[in-house]
Amino acid sequence: MRIIAGSLRSRTLEAPPGLATRPTSDRLRETLFNVLAPRIQGSAFLDLYAGSGAVGIEALSRGVARVEFVERAPAALRVLRGNLEKLGLTAGFRIHAAPVGATLRRVGAPERRPEPYEVVFLDPPYDAAQEYAATLGLLGGSASGLLGVDALVIAEHRRKERLEDRYGSLARTRLLEQGDAALSFYAAIV
């Protein structure tokens, strides 16, 4: 894996061993960031099920103001921290070593008044289909306060697996398919 563009362009990244973590391919990341290009500079980015951190690190390379990585698997966390260290990244990010649902409920609690995110990316293990509905349901419901005005929520999933068109206040606005993978883009409907 490598970083596609930005200040860290062409630098390589490690991936966790085994099949439990499936990093987003370089080609799919390039497609994703081509779509996000007009809104990425200076934005706040939430990388859920971060794995190796490839997507969030790509966002940092392209000029986001901050990235929050959420990952609970110890092997993936080691690789994520190692990738950040190897690249010399020491600021502009935070790592939440916890389950995604618990993190969204904690960080998105109304009394915390969180700084909103303009982009949220989620890529749970493909075999954890219930994670899509649970996470998108939270972001379209009780954790919607985490989303800024005109925020985009993007879910990477198997091309053959169809996600719902709506999750609470989130509605799908675009579907991009590439190889065996797909990206579903959601925005809050007022």
N, C-alpha and C positions, 0 to 999 in steps of 0.2 A: 504494500500500500504506500501511496505517496500523497503529498499535499499538492493539489492541482494548481492553485494560483495564490497570489498575494505575497506578503512579506516572507513566508516560509516555503514558497513554491519549490517543488521537486524534492523536498526533504522527505525521508522515508519514515514510516510508522511501523511499530510492531503490532501484532494481533495476538490475542490470547490463544493458547494452544487448544486443540480439540475442536469439536463442533458445537459446543454449547453457545459460543458467541459467533455470530455471522456478521463480519464487518460490511458496511455499505461499500459497494464496489466503487472504484475510482470513476468509472463512467457514469454511474447513477449519481454520485456526489457532484460531478461536473454538471449534469442536467439539473439537479436540484439548485445549485448555486447560480446557474444561468437564469433560472426563474426568479431567484431571490435577489439578484444583483441590484435592482433599483432601491431596495429597502434595507440592505444589509449594513451599510456604513453607519457606525455609531449606534446601532441597535442593541437591544438586550436579547440574548439567545438562550433558550432552555433546551438542553440536550438530555432527553429522557431515555433510559436504558442505554447509557452512553457507551458501554463496552470499551473499546480501545480509545475512544475519544475522537476518532477520525472526523466525524461531522462537526463537533464543537471546535476542534483544533483548526479545521478548514475555515470555520467562521471567524476565529481569532485572526488567522492569516489574512483574511479579507477585510478586516477592519471593524468588527463588531466592538462595542464598548465593553461588554461583559458576557461571559458564558457561565452558566451553571450546569454542571454535569451531575446527573443522578444515576448511580449504579450501585448495586448491592453485592454482586458476585466478587468474592475476594481475588480470584485470578484476574478478572477484568480490571478491577481497581488497581492491582499491581502494575498491569500493563499501561493503564491510563496515566497513572502517576509517573511511570518510567518514560512514557512518550513526552509528557510535559517537561520533565527534567531534561531529557535528551535534547529537546528543542530550545532549552534555556528560557522557557516561559515561567515567570514567577508572579505575574500579576494579571488582572483582568478576568480571573476565573475563580470559581469556588466548586468544591466537590462535596456532594451529599452522598455519603456511604450508607444508603438506606433504601428500602423499597420505594418505588415511585409513588404508589397510592398514599402511603404515610407521609412522604415528603410533600406532596401536593396539598394534602389536608393541613399539614403543619405550616408550611410556608404561605399558603393561601388563606389562612385564617383571617377573618375580617379585622380582628384586633391588632394584627401585625402590620396592616397597611403596606403590603409588599409593593416594591417597584415593579411595574408591569413589564411583561416581555412582548416584544414585537414579533418574535419568531419562536415557535415551539416545535421541536422535532422529536418524534417518538418512533422507536424501532425495537419493539419487544421481540423476544424469540418468536419465530413464525409459529411454533407449535403451542404457544401460549395465547391462543385466540381470545380467551377471556380478558387478557390484559388490554387489548384494543378497546373493547367496549367499556371496561372499567375506567381506563385512563381518559378516553375521549368523553365519557360520561361525566367524569369529574371536571374536566376542562370546560365542558358545556353546561355545567351545573354549579355545584358548590365551590369549585376552585376557579370559576370564570373571572374572578377579581384579579387573577394573575395575568390576564390578557390585556394588552394595551389597545388603544383605539386602532382599528384596522389590522389587528394582529392576524398572523397566519399560523395555523396548526397543521403540520404535515406529518402524515403517518406513512412509513414504509411498510409494505406488506407483500405477501405472495400475490402475483398477478391473478391467480385463480381464486383467491379468497376475496370476496366482496365485502367491503365494510358498508355500514349503513350510510344513507345519505344525510341523516341528521342524528346528532347526539345533543339533546337539550338545545341550547342556543347556538350550537355549531352546525353549520350546513356545508356540505361538500360543494366547492366551487370549481374544482378541476381534478381530473384523473390523468396521470401520465403513466404509461406502461412502457417498460424497457426490459426485454428478455423475460426472465421468470419473476421479476420484481415490478412493483407499482408504487406510485406515490399518490396518496389522496390528500388534497389540500382542502382545509376547512377554514371558514371565517365565521365570526359571530354575526348572527342575524338579529337585528334590533326589532 
